């Protein structure tokens, strides 16, 4: 039998344990009067032991929980132990907190129940987190169910764990419950081979898939869908399930196929157009070359013997032949550019020595025939460029040719200069000029400021359209300044390539 000293020491130890506990440990009489109050109770509820001495435990009960006091004390008086009872209590500050209670009866040496002891654990933070988690789960379920795209969860065998109504509706099922009786692997793929490929591809090492494929509606008809699926794992990395998102792309797929078909038809049309123009070019050039060849022979034989009034006959034939060949070249080249069949050969060359020197010499005599002065001035010391020489030459052939054509008196000035790491070539004339209203249409194909049978100048309206295209091919800038009756200035700027 323990001595009084041992019992006293045990009581001290028990008191120390009670006082050091972070939980609120309180004893009260069966009428609710508080007998003891540990430090944990003081920290939890805000009352000091002196403030609660002789007070009734009801001070801790919120108004809506007052009925609990008599019910709990009644149970205790009958010898019952109350465990893990979740409820609310009120602090001195008036703040309600959530607590988990364990209440036990206290007996005297005659085994009579004389009081009750309670241990309260503050679970407010836990309840707050649980509520937050419940809200998140509710929000997730709301998003899951009411998402406009189909959503599902499945295991690796294809068993559907859950899905939303949108997916069932998408595939024509009456309810998501009906859809969930299916197996993804066996029942929804229009082509079984797709199922085998996906599930063999979607191995544990594969984190996600993103595919376009055909699924099968309830009535068996195909539907194009976009499938995005990924794994959902727990904190240990174990796969819990697979979540997928399904979007109907039937309309966009049809539109895409229509665009591809339209593109193929357009490309076919372009090829036919190019072949037609090439054939027409051949059919015109061949007899025209024969005419030019035999005209040259006749010219040598008979030019000096022509009767009065026919002196310029051969010149007219030559000019008309050149005009017809040039028209054919313009049409063919524009067609090739528009259909992407124009071939280029880029290289580095000196634009002055390899192009403009010879070109200006050729046009010098043509300008002189119209009593025009053609001036060529090189003020640039860096004239090497990287370009397609043929198309670049065509730019200046068109510009100089137009300058001579549309100028009846005065001069043509061709100048080179360097500006901002570029070589700038300007072709300036004193001709008829271009109206302000027509300038925006200047580079449009088959466009001329003077139209109709009464126009003063011949031409197809393709020259400047090609100049613009050739400039784009060579990464060149083109700038136009003009005023009606005051002449026109074209400037072509190309990057220098030293």
Secondary structure, DSSP 8 states (H G I E B T S, - for coil): ---HHHHHHHHHHHHHHHHH-SSEEEEEETTSBEEEE-HHHHHHH---HHHHTT-BGGGGS-GGGHHHHHHHHHHHHTT--EEEEEEEEE-TTS-EEEEEEEEEEEE-TTS-EEEEEEEEEE-HHHHHHHHHHHHHHHHHHHHHHH-SSEEEEE-TT-BEEEE-HHHHHHTT-S-HHHHHTSBHHHHSBSSHHHHHHHHHHS-TT--EEEEEEEEE-TTS-EEEEEEEEEEEE-TTS-EEEEEEEEEE-HHHHHHHHHHHHHHHHHHHHHHHHHHHHHHHHHHHHHHHHHHHHHHHHHHHHHGGG--TT-TTHHHHHHHHHHHHHHHHHHHHHHHHHHTT-----EEEEETIIIIIHHHHHHHHHHHHHTT-EEEEEE--S--EEEEEHHHHHHHHHHHHHHHHHT-SSSEEEEEEEEETTEEEEEEEE-SS---TTTGGGTTSTT--SS-STT-SS---S-HHHHHHHHHHHTT-EEEEEEETTTEEEEEEEEEB--
